[in-house]
Amino acid sequence: MKLNKEQELAASFLEGTAAVIAVPGSGKTRTMMERIGKLVIEHGVAPENILGLTFTRNAAEEMRQRLIPVLGNQASRVTLSTIHSFCHYLLRSEGRIFEILSGRDQLVFIRNVMRDLKVKNLSLGMVMQEISLAKNNLISVEEFRALYDGDKTMLKVADVYERYDLEKEKKYLYDFDDLLVRAYRLLSENPSIREKYTERYLHLLIDEYQDTNPLQLEILKALMAGSNNGSSFFAVGDDWQSIYSFVSASVRNIINFEQMFPGSRIFILNRNYRSTPQILRVCQNLIEHNERKIQKTLMTKNPGGEEVVVLEGSSEEGEALNLVNEIQELVWNRGFQYKDIAVLYRANFQSRVLEESFSQHKIPYRIENGLGFYNRPEVKKLLDYLRVISDPKSDAGDEALLSILNVPVRYIGRKVVTQLEEEAAGKGVHLYEALKSFRPDTPFIRKNVREFVSFLDPLTQLANTLHPAEVINLLRNSLDYDRYVTDEDIPTPDDSKIQNLNQLQLAATRFSGIKAFLEYTETFQDESTNDEEGVSLMTIHKAKGLEFPVVFVVGLVEGILPSKKGDIEEERRICFVAMSRAMKLLFLSWSHTYLGQPAKKSIFLDEAMGVKQDP
């Protein structure tokens, strides 16, 4: 298929600075790759002189695959990479010696720093997030202290920030934020090195430009520094799809592009190849209510389709049942397949009711890039506590006990666990019975074991009379469980773990006994949530960049979408991203109650459907 007029103009851009503002489904990646093809084939640019950057490995691989039909064997000579991978390559190429600190190792490292500084009553996850945000906003330790002068909590974070960086430097360790910070310093402080890369990469392209944060923007500026004749900077993105402020992405970078780069060319790709006119109309209606935006009009030559449907439920369960009925109709009578359908929600916890309803009605589904609700670690550990309380003298109780011995942390290591297992085997009893008389050699661990048993034993004695929701509430409060599960969090667009725990407790209210509740949850734990032929369940953030013939957007109530904590214009962009994933059919759903409380229909529903608001 030939490029349209607007795509052709953008792809033919040769030198200078340009931004391509590309609406959903407008063929932006194809346009970028065709531009690379034109640079090489029509203008004789060496493929080695082209650098294309994006934010995820999947996106980089997609660019690679899209480029092969355009350039053939020469495609491999073009550098296509994530920003982090490129910075890693740059640092290594310039002789920097380091190892990557990530995952569990990073958590332990920061925890040790906090322990050495005697910093208490601060969430590890919060500290990590604040340090990461500071780095990605180019805020040094000194600036951080000045910014939060008088705030005792944040000054403690500053102390951790400073010590964390010092200890990493001693051990030649970089975390992922350091890759960007160090690369930026290298380029900005060493003119000869910067010139080396600006001369090599004469043509710089960046995809999803609306997701850049201040640090990433400065790296891009450094790579395009200088006055090389014939060089170019080509930024592709869409301000309407900027939804990552929780990791410091700034929509201003694309909205203010012309002010940042005077003399730039702006290309608008507003022709959508994905969706029906009816879907695009509600998307346009919605986004028009944002004040901070680049004005454009969604257009398509696609044939007309069906009107967007609004579904109304009495509760979350009623909302899920509405979806079941619609999906059955689509598959049984209208020729769609389950894999054609996606259900999108604002936060992970919303999957619970959907999973239960879909399972009950034999609708296959898959959790995109995630676990089913009852298999999520924070949920599963609480269920294991219930298993031990309900039936400690059983094989299931043994397995559950091993799962929760160190939840929260009790410093019961593998050696101690082995001793416990040997003692149980020697006495011919289950692990919990052995634990009650178990005496580890280390006094500290012995004390922890004793306290653990003292807490659980009364509950095991009363197990048959206890209400599961009340026990879950007791566990959360007595063990400070909420803090434990969020202590190691990284930045996310929602407080997913706490919301999952709230959902678990809410689900448990329907059962009078622990055993009945456990039997119910086990039916879901045993089920596969990765049926490739099933309906896709995912958060809106996970759905970005994807498309489906049929999309359901659920939970359109105030406090969920829009979220209570979010900026209203970004929440509207999140809703826009969700709706614009739909190709043929779009369903928007809300319910009169949510999380067991009365709910109000989201303002976004009326905006999208063109319902005028009261002044």
TAURZI-V111801 format. One record per helix or strand of 3 or more residues. SS is the DSSP state (~ for helix, > for strand). FROM is the first residue (numbers start at 0). TO is the last residue. If there is no record, write none. Layout:
BEGIN
ss=SS from=FROM to=TO
ss=SS from=FROM to=TO
END
This chain:
BEGIN
ss=~ from=4 to=10
ss=> from=15 to=21
ss=~ from=27 to=40
ss=~ from=46 to=48
ss=> from=49 to=53
ss=~ from=56 to=76
ss=> from=78 to=81
ss=~ from=82 to=92
ss=~ from=102 to=115
ss=~ from=123 to=135
ss=~ from=140 to=146
ss=~ from=151 to=169
ss=~ from=175 to=188
ss=~ from=190 to=199
ss=> from=202 to=205
ss=~ from=208 to=210
ss=~ from=213 to=222
ss=> from=231 to=236
ss=~ from=238 to=240
ss=~ from=244 to=246
ss=~ from=251 to=254
ss=~ from=256 to=259
ss=> from=264 to=268
ss=~ from=276 to=286
ss=> from=308 to=312
ss=~ from=315 to=332
ss=~ from=337 to=339
ss=> from=340 to=344
ss=~ from=347 to=359
ss=> from=364 to=366
ss=~ from=372 to=374
ss=~ from=376 to=389
ss=~ from=394 to=403
ss=~ from=413 to=426
ss=~ from=430 to=435
ss=~ from=442 to=460
ss=~ from=462 to=464
ss=~ from=467 to=477
ss=~ from=480 to=485
ss=~ from=495 to=507
ss=~ from=513 to=524
ss=> from=534 to=538
ss=~ from=539 to=542
ss=> from=547 to=552
ss=~ from=567 to=578
ss=> from=581 to=590
ss=~ from=602 to=607
END
